[in-house]
Amino acid sequence: MSIERRPDADSGDLSEADAAWPQRLRRIVRAGLTYWGRPDLIETAELLLTELATNALRHGSGPDIGVRVHLEDDRCVIEVNDGSPIRPELRHVSPTDEGGRGLLLVESLAAEWGVSPDGTTTWCTLPLTKGPEEMQPAAVTAPVVREIPMELPADPSAPGLARIKARTLLTVAAWPGNQHHAIDVLYQLVDNAVQHALVPGKPDQTFGACLSITEARELLVDVTDPLPQFPDFDQAVAGDFGRGLWDIARQGAVVSWFVVGQDYNAKTVRAVLRPGPVML
């Protein structure tokens, strides 16, 4: 689709007419992804399109901007053409800066992003992972008899706090397994979520952890974050991108992930630990 720009010549900022477009585009991309059966991509796609379109409306040089969202092979592609040959670049902003974080957000949320050779089109992609109905948590052998939810702050202090809380909770619950290993698993899953799924400074993000014990004394370590995708999950467990999930699986835990939330707008990464000593 094409959007006519109506810049505010006096202030140099977005005019009221241009400022209304990001919200309209969010509704359009939500409707499109719902129609395509990809509700799991909606929240992230809305954020990405909002940032790219706002940058284009603010800094474009032509009379209009072009917006295109489409599914291509194994990815969702978002493209915004602002007509300007000046290539956008990541800015290094300080904590007190009120703006300038648009492309940083795009880089953190998108699988890939880039600019066309002529500089006019900025694009980004989201992976088309399995649909929500295809993803299942790791199998457990018995019903859950006890759940211990953990409230954690959505910031870098969460992994350390999770480790401290888990020591007390597992001791009180008297889980008959390797508690040191369980604490390390929780720490790693929370740390992964903080590093790869949370958007710094964004309020009201879905985030937390839960320890559950089944009738068979299995321990479920669940960490939920606001990013409903896990690109290259199998490769991560295989150790291609670091030792975190690989080490968890190597020590006997079964690791899985699945989409959660009423609108499929979050995911839970689960590790299932068996009772008794862990054989290395």
Backbone as CSV, one residue per row, in Angstrom:
resi,resn,N_x,N_y,N_z,CA_x,CA_y,CA_z,C_x,C_y,C_z
1,MET,0.834,-1.177,0.000,0.000,0.000,0.000,0.880,1.241,0.000
2,SER,0.321,2.352,-0.434,1.037,3.612,-0.500,0.367,4.615,0.432
3,ILE,1.175,5.368,1.177,0.685,6.339,2.143,1.193,7.724,1.758
4,GLU,0.291,8.669,1.638,0.687,10.040,1.327,1.263,10.707,2.578
5,ARG,2.462,11.276,2.431,3.076,12.000,3.542,2.538,13.423,3.597
6,ARG,2.302,13.903,4.819,1.896,15.290,5.021,2.742,15.884,6.143
7,PRO,4.018,16.110,5.878,4.926,16.579,6.937,4.551,17.963,7.440
8,ASP,4.900,18.202,8.685,4.679,19.507,9.304,5.898,20.367,9.008
9,ALA,5.769,21.261,8.075,6.906,22.069,7.635,7.410,22.997,8.720
10,ASP,6.563,23.391,9.634,6.963,24.359,10.655,7.794,23.718,11.769
11,SER,7.332,22.588,12.273,8.017,21.978,13.421,9.075,20.963,13.019
12,GLY,8.971,20.420,11.804,9.886,19.367,11.400,9.576,18.029,12.028
13,ASP,8.503,17.962,12.794,8.095,16.710,13.433,6.924,16.119,12.664
14,LEU,6.421,14.988,13.137,5.284,14.363,12.483,4.051,15.254,12.587
15,SER,3.354,15.400,11.498,2.084,16.112,11.535,1.032,15.213,12.164
16,GLU,-0.103,15.786,12.508,-1.179,14.989,13.092,-1.657,13.921,12.118
17,ALA,-1.681,14.257,10.825,-2.124,13.291,9.814,-1.146,12.131,9.706
18,ASP,0.161,12.428,9.692,1.156,11.355,9.585,1.207,10.516,10.855
19,ALA,1.040,11.158,12.012,1.125,10.433,13.286,0.005,9.417,13.452
20,ALA,-1.075,9.558,12.677,-2.190,8.613,12.781,-1.914,7.314,12.033
21,TRP,-0.928,7.316,11.127,-0.727,6.143,10.275,-0.170,4.905,10.996
22,PRO,0.781,5.033,11.916,1.279,3.810,12.567,0.179,2.970,13.197
23,GLN,-0.786,3.606,13.865,-1.877,2.829,14.465,-2.721,2.146,13.394
24,ARG,-2.979,2.840,12.281,-3.735,2.224,11.194,-2.978,1.022,10.624
25,LEU,-1.669,1.170,10.471,-0.883,0.069,9.926,-0.872,-1.134,10.866
26,ARG,-0.868,-0.876,12.175,-0.938,-1.995,13.117,-2.226,-2.785,12.932
27,ARG,-3.343,-2.084,12.726,-4.616,-2.780,12.509,-4.577,-3.574,11.206
28,ILE,-3.944,-3.017,10.189,-3.892,-3.690,8.892,-3.042,-4.958,8.973
29,VAL,-1.859,-4.867,9.597,-0.990,-6.046,9.667,-1.589,-7.096,10.593
30,ARG,-2.311,-6.666,11.641,-2.996,-7.623,12.523,-4.056,-8.399,11.741
31,ALA,-4.830,-7.680,10.918,-5.865,-8.345,10.127,-5.246,-9.301,9.116
32,GLY,-4.152,-8.871,8.483,-3.515,-9.730,7.492,-2.949,-10.997,8.087
33,LEU,-2.232,-10.886,9.191,-1.631,-12.068,9.810,-2.693,-12.991,10.399
34,THR,-3.784,-12.420,10.892,-4.889,-13.258,11.365,-5.488,-14.047,10.210
35,TYR,-5.673,-13.385,9.076,-6.217,-14.051,7.889,-5.280,-15.161,7.409
36,TRP,-3.977,-14.921,7.493,-2.993,-15.923,7.052,-2.770,-17.025,8.080
37,GLY,-3.434,-16.955,9.221,-3.274,-17.979,10.243,-1.983,-17.875,11.020
38,ARG,-1.447,-16.644,11.158,-0.199,-16.451,11.887,-0.377,-15.455,13.035
39,PRO,-1.320,-15.725,13.966,-1.503,-14.807,15.095,-0.280,-14.726,15.995
40,ASP,0.593,-15.747,15.953,1.793,-15.731,16.782,2.769,-14.639,16.380
41,LEU,2.648,-14.101,15.167,3.572,-13.069,14.693,3.049,-11.653,14.913
42,ILE,1.794,-11.524,15.318,1.131,-10.218,15.274,1.855,-9.170,16.117
43,GLU,2.091,-9.450,17.373,2.632,-8.415,18.265,3.997,-7.922,17.784
44,THR,4.878,-8.853,17.411,6.204,-8.447,16.963,6.138,-7.713,15.635
45,ALA,5.309,-8.203,14.712,5.178,-7.535,13.414,4.630,-6.123,13.575
46,GLU,3.676,-5.939,14.488,3.141,-4.603,14.743,4.241,-3.654,15.207
47,LEU,5.083,-4.110,16.125,6.161,-3.265,16.623,7.151,-2.914,15.513
48,LEU,7.544,-3.915,14.727,8.512,-3.677,13.665,7.967,-2.712,12.625
49,LEU,6.732,-2.945,12.186,6.153,-2.071,11.171,5.975,-0.656,11.705
50,THR,5.581,-0.527,12.957,5.429,0.803,13.548,6.740,1.572,13.512
51,GLU,7.836,0.921,13.900,9.128,1.606,13.921,9.578,1.998,12.519
52,LEU,9.478,1.077,11.563,9.926,1.379,10.201,9.057,2.465,9.562
53,ALA,7.746,2.386,9.760,6.858,3.381,9.154,7.044,4.749,9.789
54,THR,7.230,4.797,11.097,7.443,6.082,11.765,8.729,6.736,11.275
55,ASN,9.795,5.947,11.152,11.049,6.488,10.618,10.854,7.025,9.207
56,ALA,10.106,6.280,8.379,9.892,6.705,6.997,9.068,7.988,6.930
57,LEU,8.018,8.072,7.736,7.198,9.280,7.747,7.979,10.488,8.257
58,ARG,8.875,10.232,9.184,9.634,11.326,9.784,10.789,11.785,8.893
59,HIS,11.464,10.830,8.232,12.701,11.161,7.527,12.629,10.982,6.008
60,GLY,11.507,10.491,5.481,11.401,10.274,4.041,11.476,11.574,3.251
61,SER,11.790,11.423,1.968,11.954,12.619,1.137,10.908,12.730,0.030
62,GLY,10.173,11.675,-0.213,9.190,11.694,-1.289,7.820,12.117,-0.820
63,PRO,6.865,12.191,-1.741,5.496,12.586,-1.378,4.729,11.480,-0.671
64,ASP,5.232,10.244,-0.735,4.541,9.138,-0.077,5.548,8.091,0.362
65,ILE,5.073,7.119,1.123,5.898,5.969,1.481,5.144,4.713,1.072
66,GLY,5.893,3.677,0.762,5.296,2.405,0.386,5.486,1.371,1.478
67,VAL,4.449,0.594,1.755,4.495,-0.436,2.792,4.077,-1.760,2.182
68,ARG,4.860,-2.787,2.448,4.540,-4.129,1.934,4.848,-5.164,3.005
69,VAL,3.875,-6.033,3.295,4.054,-7.144,4.225,3.611,-8.406,3.505
70,HIS,4.487,-9.411,3.445,4.122,-10.633,2.739,4.869,-11.833,3.322
71,LEU,4.333,-13.017,3.088,4.973,-14.259,3.487,5.769,-14.796,2.311
72,GLU,7.017,-15.151,2.582,7.913,-15.602,1.514,8.715,-16.793,2.019
73,ASP,8.451,-17.973,1.454,9.131,-19.200,1.871,8.926,-19.411,3.376
74,ASP,10.003,-19.316,4.161,9.904,-19.603,5.587,9.997,-18.352,6.444
75,ARG,9.569,-17.214,5.890,9.679,-15.971,6.653,8.567,-14.993,6.287
76,CYS,8.296,-14.084,7.224,7.410,-12.951,6.993,8.295,-11.736,6.744
77,VAL,8.050,-11.033,5.639,8.889,-9.906,5.237,8.103,-8.606,5.374
78,ILE,8.711,-7.630,6.020,8.126,-6.301,6.174,9.045,-5.307,5.476
79,GLU,8.499,-4.536,4.527,9.289,-3.591,3.747,8.635,-2.212,3.802
80,VAL,9.452,-1.184,3.986,8.958,0.199,3.969,9.888,1.025,3.099
81,ASN,9.310,1.662,2.070,10.070,2.495,1.131,9.760,3.955,1.431
82,ASP,10.799,4.724,1.786,10.581,6.133,2.129,11.027,7.089,1.037
83,GLY,11.542,6.555,-0.094,11.938,7.398,-1.201,13.251,8.121,-1.021
84,SER,13.888,7.975,0.137,15.142,8.691,0.392,16.333,7.766,0.176
85,PRO,17.350,8.209,-0.579,18.534,7.372,-0.788,19.484,7.370,0.405
86,ILE,19.189,8.140,1.446,20.045,8.182,2.632,19.772,6.940,3.470
87,ARG,20.772,6.111,3.649,20.601,4.843,4.340,20.448,5.067,5.848
88,PRO,19.417,4.479,6.463,19.277,4.605,7.931,20.380,3.824,8.631
89,GLU,20.819,4.328,9.770,21.890,3.684,10.526,21.498,3.591,11.996
90,LEU,22.020,2.540,12.644,21.802,2.396,14.077,22.464,3.552,14.818
91,ARG,21.762,4.082,15.824,22.303,5.140,16.657,22.631,4.594,18.033
92,HIS,23.720,5.096,18.592,24.067,4.742,19.964,23.510,5.837,20.865
93,VAL,22.468,5.500,21.603,21.774,6.496,22.419,22.072,6.266,23.890
94,SER,21.968,7.340,24.656,22.168,7.251,26.093,20.838,6.960,26.769
95,PRO,20.875,6.507,28.022,19.615,6.195,28.717,18.672,7.381,28.841
96,THR,19.207,8.618,28.753,18.358,9.796,28.919,17.764,10.288,27.607
97,ASP,18.203,9.751,26.470,17.657,10.171,25.182,16.207,9.717,25.065
98,GLU,15.344,10.596,24.542,13.932,10.263,24.413,13.618,9.506,23.136
99,GLY,14.489,9.531,22.158,14.244,8.842,20.885,15.502,8.191,20.370
100,GLY,15.429,7.740,19.108,16.609,7.169,18.478,16.785,5.679,18.662
101,ARG,15.774,5.006,19.249,15.920,3.574,19.520,15.175,2.698,18.516
102,GLY,14.613,3.306,17.466,13.793,2.550,16.533,14.508,1.385,15.902
103,LEU,15.662,1.638,15.283,16.389,0.561,14.621,17.017,-0.405,15.618
104,LEU,17.328,0.063,16.825,17.809,-0.862,17.854,16.727,-1.879,18.193
105,LEU,15.480,-1.407,18.251,14.361,-2.313,18.504,14.189,-3.287,17.348
106,VAL,14.305,-2.789,16.118,14.193,-3.654,14.948,15.278,-4.730,14.978
107,GLU,16.498,-4.319,15.288,17.605,-5.277,15.323,17.393,-6.346,16.386
108,SER,16.786,-5.966,17.528,16.612,-6.930,18.611,15.454,-7.888,18.360
109,LEU,14.437,-7.459,17.618,13.246,-8.286,17.433,13.239,-9.083,16.137
110,ALA,13.826,-8.531,15.072,13.759,-9.184,13.768,14.817,-10.273,13.645
111,ALA,14.512,-11.286,12.830,15.520,-12.303,12.529,16.629,-11.696,11.688
112,GLU,16.254,-10.861,10.714,17.208,-10.142,9.862,16.619,-8.781,9.527
113,TRP,17.480,-7.832,9.202,17.002,-6.555,8.693,18.086,-5.966,7.811
114,GLY,17.681,-5.054,6.939,18.654,-4.455,6.046,18.035,-3.330,5.236
115,VAL,18.811,-2.818,4.303,18.400,-1.707,3.455,18.683,-2.082,2.014
116,SER,17.791,-1.721,1.108,17.972,-2.021,-0.312,19.208,-1.306,-0.847
117,PRO,19.802,-1.803,-1.959,21.018,-1.177,-2.506,20.875,0.308,-2.799
118,ASP,19.676,0.755,-3.189,19.504,2.180,-3.491,19.175,3.008,-2.251
119,GLY,19.085,2.361,-1.073,18.879,3.079,0.172,17.456,3.475,0.475
120,THR,16.519,3.195,-0.423,15.154,3.708,-0.240,14.261,2.791,0.578
121,THR,14.573,1.511,0.655,13.686,0.550,1.316,14.398,-0.116,2.489
122,THR,13.801,-0.022,3.660,14.286,-0.748,4.831,13.374,-1.954,5.045
123,TRP,13.980,-3.113,5.266,13.202,-4.339,5.390,13.644,-5.118,6.626
124,CYS,12.769,-6.003,7.084,13.114,-6.916,8.165,12.274,-8.176,8.012
125,THR,12.670,-9.229,8.694,11.976,-10.512,8.562,11.713,-11.130,9.928
126,LEU,10.668,-11.958,9.963,10.366,-12.810,11.102,10.278,-14.248,10.597
127,PRO,10.820,-15.216,11.321,10.765,-16.598,10.851,9.375,-17.191,10.973
128,LEU,8.992,-17.988,9.993,7.717,-18.707,10.053,7.967,-20.049,10.727
129,THR,7.991,-20.030,12.055,8.156,-21.266,12.800,6.844,-22.032,12.760
130,LYS,6.805,-23.133,13.454,5.582,-23.926,13.497,4.432,-23.094,14.043
131,GLY,3.249,-23.366,13.544,2.070,-22.682,14.050,1.789,-23.087,15.476
132,PRO,1.019,-22.276,16.234,0.753,-22.579,17.644,0.138,-23.948,17.862
133,GLU,-0.693,-24.383,16.928,-1.345,-25.674,17.117,-0.389,-26.843,16.919
134,GLU,0.803,-26.592,16.327,1.759,-27.663,16.078,2.783,-27.808,17.191
135,MET,2.894,-26.816,18.076,3.937,-26.814,19.082,3.389,-27.364,20.384
136,GLN,4.092,-28.307,20.955,3.649,-28.937,22.186,4.786,-28.906,23.201
137,PRO,4.461,-28.762,24.478,5.498,-28.825,25.500,6.056,-30.234,25.619
138,ALA,7.231,-30.323,26.220,7.839,-31.629,26.432,6.908,-32.516,27.256
139,ALA,6.835,-33.788,26.881,5.908,-34.710,27.534,6.321,-34.962,28.981
140,VAL,5.323,-35.064,29.833,5.551,-35.454,31.221,4.752,-36.724,31.460
141,THR,5.132,-37.465,32.506,4.543,-38.790,32.703,3.397,-38.803,33.693
142,ALA,3.120,-37.664,34.338,2.068,-37.666,35.365,1.510,-36.256,35.526
143,PRO,0.323,-36.115,36.106,-0.275,-34.794,36.305,0.549,-33.939,37.277
144,VAL,0.429,-32.629,37.112,1.087,-31.699,38.023,0.299,-31.645,39.328
145,VAL,1.000,-31.762,40.451,0.350,-31.718,41.757,0.680,-30.443,42.519
146,ARG,1.718,-29.726,42.084,2.077,-28.491,42.783,2.724,-27.523,41.802
147,GLU,2.261,-26.291,41.821,2.850,-25.233,41.010,3.378,-24.137,41.924
148,ILE,4.582,-23.651,41.599,5.205,-22.597,42.401,5.574,-21.456,41.448
149,PRO,4.674,-20.498,41.250,4.990,-19.379,40.366,6.014,-18.448,41.002
150,MET,6.812,-17.807,40.154,7.850,-16.890,40.611,7.679,-15.555,39.902
151,GLU,7.484,-14.500,40.665,7.432,-13.162,40.092,8.855,-12.632,39.963
152,LEU,9.207,-12.198,38.758,10.550,-11.707,38.497,10.470,-10.359,37.795
153,PRO,11.397,-9.463,38.061,11.417,-8.184,37.346,11.872,-8.391,35.910
154,ALA,11.292,-7.639,34.993,11.652,-7.763,33.572,12.886,-6.929,33.280
155,ASP,13.998,-7.303,33.925,15.250,-6.573,33.727,16.419,-7.515,34.018
156,PRO,17.668,-7.063,33.823,18.829,-7.955,33.976,19.039,-8.536,35.373
157,SER,18.314,-8.038,36.377,18.470,-8.618,37.708,17.711,-9.930,37.868
158,ALA,16.844,-10.259,36.900,15.967,-11.424,37.034,16.710,-12.749,37.199
159,PRO,17.762,-13.055,36.404,18.423,-14.361,36.568,18.972,-14.580,37.974
160,GLY,19.627,-13.553,38.532,20.174,-13.703,39.875,19.093,-13.880,40.920
161,LEU,18.008,-13.129,40.812,16.902,-13.273,41.759,16.241,-14.636,41.631
162,ALA,16.134,-15.136,40.401,15.548,-16.464,40.199,16.388,-17.531,40.890
163,ARG,17.691,-17.404,40.789,18.582,-18.376,41.436,18.380,-18.352,42.960
164,ILE,18.302,-17.159,43.539,18.152,-17.039,44.991,16.812,-17.622,45.447
165,LYS,15.732,-17.259,44.742,14.408,-17.747,45.121,14.312,-19.256,44.982
166,ALA,14.908,-19.804,43.913,14.784,-21.243,43.653,15.430,-22.076,44.752
167,ARG,16.521,-21.586,45.323,17.174,-22.339,46.400,16.200,-22.594,47.545
168,THR,15.478,-21.545,47.943,14.525,-21.689,49.042,13.319,-22.528,48.630
169,LEU,12.771,-22.247,47.451,11.550,-22.927,47.015,11.771,-24.423,46.849
170,LEU,12.882,-24.826,46.247,13.132,-26.249,46.035,13.432,-26.965,47.343
171,THR,14.077,-26.261,48.262,14.340,-26.864,49.575,13.037,-27.098,50.329
172,VAL,12.149,-26.088,50.321,10.865,-26.223,51.011,10.003,-27.296,50.348
173,ALA,10.045,-27.355,49.002,9.234,-28.341,48.286,9.805,-29.748,48.408
174,ALA,11.075,-29.845,48.843,11.737,-31.142,49.016,11.708,-31.964,47.731
175,TRP,11.998,-31.304,46.607,12.033,-32.050,45.344,13.195,-33.043,45.364
176,PRO,12.946,-34.325,45.106,13.983,-35.356,45.239,14.840,-35.517,43.987
177,GLY,15.455,-34.444,43.565,16.329,-34.488,42.403,17.554,-33.633,42.651
178,ASN,18.341,-33.430,41.613,19.555,-32.624,41.723,19.153,-31.150,41.747
179,GLN,19.019,-30.586,42.932,18.532,-29.221,43.061,19.522,-28.199,42.523
180,HIS,20.802,-28.477,42.657,21.798,-27.549,42.104,21.650,-27.451,40.582
181,HIS,21.438,-28.584,39.952,21.241,-28.584,38.500,19.954,-27.851,38.141
182,ALA,18.887,-28.068,38.905,17.613,-27.406,38.634,17.755,-25.893,38.734
183,ILE,18.491,-25.421,39.713,18.707,-23.986,39.874,19.487,-23.428,38.691
184,ASP,20.494,-24.157,38.238,21.268,-23.719,37.074,20.394,-23.667,35.820
185,VAL,19.503,-24.640,35.665,18.595,-24.658,34.512,17.698,-23.423,34.533
186,LEU,17.099,-23.147,35.685,16.234,-21.965,35.807,17.014,-20.700,35.489
187,TYR,18.200,-20.585,36.045,19.029,-19.386,35.797,19.291,-19.206,34.302
188,GLN,19.642,-20.283,33.629,19.972,-20.194,32.206,18.749,-19.804,31.379
189,LEU,17.596,-20.391,31.669,16.390,-20.069,30.900,15.965,-18.619,31.124
190,VAL,16.038,-18.157,32.366,15.684,-16.756,32.643,16.679,-15.819,31.975
191,ASP,17.957,-16.149,32.048,18.980,-15.306,31.417,18.770,-15.230,29.906
192,ASN,18.434,-16.359,29.273,18.156,-16.354,27.832,16.981,-15.423,27.518
193,ALA,15.928,-15.489,28.339,14.756,-14.652,28.094,15.105,-13.173,28.225
194,VAL,15.877,-12.831,29.236,16.261,-11.431,29.435,17.096,-10.924,28.260
195,GLN,18.022,-11.747,27.795,18.922,-11.316,26.728,18.253,-11.251,25.366
196,HIS,17.351,-12.183,25.077,16.872,-12.328,23.704,15.396,-12.001,23.490
197,ALA,14.622,-11.824,24.564,13.178,-11.648,24.373,12.620,-10.357,24.961
198,LEU,13.250,-9.826,25.984,12.722,-8.618,26.599,13.177,-7.372,25.854
199,VAL,12.291,-6.392,25.753,12.621,-5.103,25.152,12.933,-4.134,26.286
200,PRO,14.164,-3.625,26.378,14.528,-2.753,27.498,13.599,-1.546,27.616
201,GLY,13.097,-1.336,28.827,12.280,-0.171,29.098,10.818,-0.290,28.717
202,LYS,10.422,-1.360,28.033,9.023,-1.502,27.647,8.210,-1.997,28.841
203,PRO,7.118,-1.310,29.193,6.327,-1.725,30.357,5.402,-2.900,30.049
204,ASP,4.981,-3.571,31.096,3.929,-4.602,31.026,4.261,-5.734,30.063
205,GLN,5.511,-6.196,30.076,5.872,-7.343,29.241,5.540,-8.644,29.972
206,THR,5.066,-9.627,29.213,4.776,-10.941,29.784,6.089,-11.621,30.143
207,PHE,6.293,-11.868,31.436,7.573,-12.428,31.861,7.411,-13.064,33.236
208,GLY,8.007,-14.217,33.421,7.947,-14.874,34.713,8.392,-16.314,34.620
209,ALA,8.412,-16.978,35.747,8.845,-18.371,35.799,7.930,-19.142,36.729
210,CYS,7.921,-20.453,36.548,7.108,-21.320,37.400,7.809,-22.663,37.553
211,LEU,7.863,-23.163,38.768,8.367,-24.503,39.044,7.169,-25.385,39.384
212,SER,7.067,-26.529,38.715,5.944,-27.434,38.951,6.469,-28.835,39.216
213,ILE,5.797,-29.529,40.096,6.169,-30.903,40.446,5.008,-31.819,40.100
214,THR,5.294,-32.937,39.433,4.260,-33.867,39.031,4.133,-35.007,40.048
215,GLU,3.103,-35.821,39.856,2.924,-36.994,40.715,4.108,-37.946,40.626
216,ALA,4.790,-37.951,39.469,5.959,-38.811,39.298,7.237,-38.133,39.790
217,ARG,7.096,-36.967,40.456,8.201,-36.208,41.036,9.111,-35.593,39.982
218,GLU,8.593,-35.442,38.759,9.332,-34.675,37.765,9.239,-33.196,38.125
219,LEU,10.251,-32.432,37.741,10.248,-30.987,37.954,10.154,-30.295,36.598
220,LEU,9.128,-29.444,36.446,8.978,-28.651,35.236,9.483,-27.246,35.534
221,VAL,10.466,-26.802,34.763,10.989,-25.445,34.893,10.490,-24.659,33.687
222,ASP,9.533,-23.759,33.911,8.923,-22.984,32.831,9.310,-21.515,32.963
223,VAL,9.784,-20.931,31.860,10.079,-19.496,31.816,9.318,-18.906,30.634
224,THR,8.489,-17.910,30.911,7.631,-17.304,29.897,8.126,-15.903,29.576
225,ASP,8.189,-15.589,28.278,8.658,-14.271,27.846,7.747,-13.740,26.747
226,PRO,7.890,-12.459,26.370,6.934,-11.838,25.455,7.229,-12.018,23.976
227,LEU,8.181,-12.866,23.616,8.514,-13.060,22.202,7.985,-14.415,21.753
228,PRO,6.929,-14.450,20.914,6.293,-15.729,20.577,6.999,-16.499,19.468
229,GLN,8.286,-16.313,19.323,9.058,-17.091,18.371,10.334,-17.582,19.045
230,PHE,10.880,-18.671,18.517,12.193,-19.143,18.959,12.930,-19.634,17.713
231,PRO,13.513,-18.692,16.931,14.190,-19.096,15.701,15.330,-20.080,15.999
232,ASP,15.437,-21.096,15.158,16.553,-22.044,15.231,16.642,-22.727,16.600
233,PHE,15.478,-23.095,17.152,15.472,-23.734,18.466,16.297,-25.025,18.456
234,ASP,16.100,-25.862,17.441,16.812,-27.139,17.399,18.325,-26.928,17.360
235,GLN,18.767,-25.922,16.600,20.197,-25.635,16.531,20.727,-25.120,17.868
236,ALA,19.883,-24.349,18.580,20.295,-23.845,19.892,20.497,-24.995,20.870
237,VAL,19.573,-25.972,20.864,19.713,-27.133,21.743,20.928,-27.966,21.344
238,ALA,21.241,-27.978,20.047,22.402,-28.734,19.566,23.724,-28.037,19.868
239,GLY,23.668,-26.801,20.385,24.891,-26.100,20.748,25.497,-25.257,19.657
240,ASP,24.752,-25.004,18.574,25.313,-24.227,17.467,25.484,-22.751,17.814
241,PHE,24.731,-22.248,18.810,24.768,-20.827,19.133,25.230,-20.566,20.563
242,GLY,25.901,-21.512,21.165,26.328,-21.350,22.551,26.015,-22.596,23.358
243,ARG,26.431,-22.593,24.609,26.354,-23.797,25.421,25.134,-23.848,26.336
244,GLY,24.331,-22.771,26.405,23.249,-22.702,27.380,22.262,-23.849,27.304
245,LEU,21.435,-23.885,26.239,20.442,-24.946,26.107,21.097,-26.302,25.873
246,TRP,22.211,-26.303,25.185,22.930,-27.559,24.943,23.351,-28.193,26.262
247,ASP,23.851,-27.377,27.197,24.301,-27.913,28.478,23.129,-28.425,29.297
248,ILE,21.982,-27.722,29.214,20.792,-28.191,29.920,20.377,-29.570,29.417
249,ALA,20.330,-29.723,28.089,19.943,-31.006,27.510,20.993,-32.086,27.786
250,ARG,22.261,-31.709,27.762,23.338,-32.688,27.979,23.251,-33.313,29.364
251,GLN,22.738,-32.547,30.319,22.663,-33.058,31.678,21.337,-33.763,31.976
252,GLY,20.595,-34.088,30.916,19.443,-34.968,31.088,18.079,-34.321,31.039
253,ALA,17.996,-32.996,30.943,16.690,-32.337,30.879,16.137,-32.412,29.467
254,VAL,14.814,-32.479,29.357,14.138,-32.430,28.062,13.631,-31.006,27.871
255,VAL,14.096,-30.341,26.802,13.804,-28.924,26.595,12.837,-28.770,25.431
256,SER,11.840,-27.894,25.599,10.885,-27.612,24.539,10.424,-26.168,24.671
257,TRP,9.635,-25.722,23.697,9.014,-24.398,23.807,7.667,-24.436,23.122
258,PHE,6.772,-23.530,23.545,5.437,-23.500,22.967,4.855,-22.100,23.168
259,VAL,3.974,-21.722,22.260,3.335,-20.408,22.300,2.214,-20.415,23.334
260,VAL,2.096,-19.313,24.078,1.054,-19.173,25.094,0.391,-17.810,24.934
261,GLY,-0.637,-17.575,25.713,-1.340,-16.299,25.681,-2.601,-16.381,24.843
262,GLN,-3.580,-15.574,25.211,-4.863,-15.577,24.507,-4.707,-15.253,23.026
263,ASP,-3.767,-14.379,22.705,-3.515,-13.993,21.317,-2.225,-14.593,20.778
264,TYR,-1.739,-15.671,21.420,-0.483,-16.306,21.009,0.644,-15.274,20.958
265,ASN,0.722,-14.416,21.977,1.670,-13.316,21.947,2.833,-13.504,22.919
266,ALA,3.041,-14.723,23.390,4.162,-15.009,24.280,4.558,-16.467,24.107
267,LYS,5.668,-16.839,24.709,6.083,-18.248,24.643,6.622,-18.685,25.988
268,THR,6.585,-19.988,26.200,7.179,-20.595,27.378,8.250,-21.578,26.925
269,VAL,9.419,-21.460,27.520,10.481,-22.453,27.322,10.475,-23.353,28.547
270,ARG,10.380,-24.659,28.309,10.241,-25.633,29.400,11.403,-26.615,29.414
271,ALA,11.888,-26.883,30.622,12.846,-27.970,30.835,12.229,-28.944,31.833
272,VAL,12.199,-30.229,31.467,11.654,-31.265,32.346,12.828,-32.041,32.946
273,LEU,12.915,-32.038,34.274,13.986,-32.737,34.982,13.403,-33.935,35.725
274,ARG,14.076,-35.054,35.641,13.614,-36.266,36.300,14.092,-36.291,37.748
275,PRO,13.393,-36.978,38.626,13.857,-37.080,40.008,15.061,-38.001,40.107
276,GLY,15.763,-37.934,41.229,16.919,-38.790,41.439,18.195,-38.127,40.958
277,PRO,19.327,-38.761,41.154,20.610,-38.190,40.755,20.693,-38.044,39.236
278,VAL,21.438,-37.047,38.795,21.652,-36.821,37.366,22.966,-37.459,36.976
279,MET,22.902,-38.342,36.002,24.106,-39.039,35.532,24.759,-38.238,34.421
280,LEU,26.019,-37.859,34.605,26.760,-37.099,33.611,27.712,-37.991,32.832
